[in-house]
Amino acid sequence: MQPKSRLNFYSTENLLAEIEEHSDKLKKLSKYSDYELHRVIQILTSKIRFINVNLIPKKFYSKAELLTNGVDLDDTEFVALTDHVRGRLWSGDKELIAGLRKRKWDKFISTDELHKFSSNRN
């Protein structure tokens, strides 16, 4: 039996559209077959609690719109959800990270940090 994780993953359903949009790149980088990539995506998304974007309070969404305007409005709901759940945004989008850091928003977690965190759990 695996120990319960201290990590909780949240996203909006737009993550599924983002994955689909970037599936060719994911396939190329991972060198997975279509089946393997589909299976990995199934496993990963089964660990995510999907939140309806309409349930994110307007104050978080409005702040996120200001932050992502001119950076990447497509990521507004992810930034809003991150603030709403008081979490960290797991993203490899260098432009998004740089743009939001310029605006003093630095609630990111890298894949390396996630790995270290999950390796150090009790």
N, C-alpha and C positions, 0 to 999 in steps of 0.2 A: 504494500500500500504506500502510495506517495504521500509525503507530508503536504498539508494544505499550504498553498502559496500565500505570501503576504502581498503579492502583487494583484491588483485589480485592474483590468483593462476595460476601458470605455471608449466608445466611438459613436458617431452618428452613422446612419445607413449609407451616407455618401462615401464612406470608406470602401464599400463594395464596388461602387462606380469607379473610384480611383484605382482600385486594384485591376479592374477590367480594362481601364484606359491604359494602364502601364503594364499589362500582362506580357506583351512582346518583350519589353525591356527586362522584366523580371525573369522571363524564360531564358533570355540571352545571358543575363548575368549569372543565373543559377545553374544553367546548363541542364535544367530539368526537361523532361518530355512534357507534353500537354497533360498527360495523366498525372505525372508526379507533381507538377505545379498545382494542378487542381486539388490534389489530395493534401498538399501542404497548406494551401489556402483554406481548405475545409477545416483542417486541424487547428490552424491559428485562429480563424474566425469563431470557432466553437468556444474559445476561451474569452471572447469579447462580449461584454454586455452592451448591446446597441440601444442607444437613447434616441427617442424621437426628438428631432431638432426643435419642434414646437414646445417641448417641455423645458428648454433652456430659458431661464428668466431673461427678459428683455434687457435688463441692465448689463448682463454679461455679453449679450449679443451686440448691443450698441457699442460697448467698449471694444469688442473684437473687430467690429467694422471699422472703427477709427484706426486701430492698430494695423489691420491688413490692407487698408486702402492705399494703393500705390505699391504694395508689396505683392500680395496674392489674395484677392477677394475670395477665391475658391476655398481657401483655408479658414475663412471666418468662423464657420461653425465648429471647427476643431479647436480653435483658440478659445472660443466662447465656452465650449464644453470643458476644456482644461481648467479655466478659471472657475466655472460652476462647481466642478467636483474637487477643486483645490488640488489638482494633480500636476503632472508633468507631461509635456507633449513629446511623444516619441516620433521623431521625424529625421530623415536624412536629407531633407530639402535645404541645401546650403543657402539658396537665395532667401527662402522664408526665414531661416534662422538669423542670417545676417540682417535682414530688413527689420525683423522684430527686435533684435538686440539693439539696433540703432535707436529704437523707440523705447528702450529700457524695459522690454518684456523678455525675460530670460527664464522661462519655465520649461526648459527642454530637458530631455534625458536621452543620452546616446545609447546605441546598442551595447557598447562596451560597459557603460554604467549599469544598464539593465542586467547584463550578464553577471557583473560583479555583485550586484544587489541580490540576484537570485541565487548565486553561489554561496553567499554568506548567510543565508537564512538558517534559522535554528531548526 
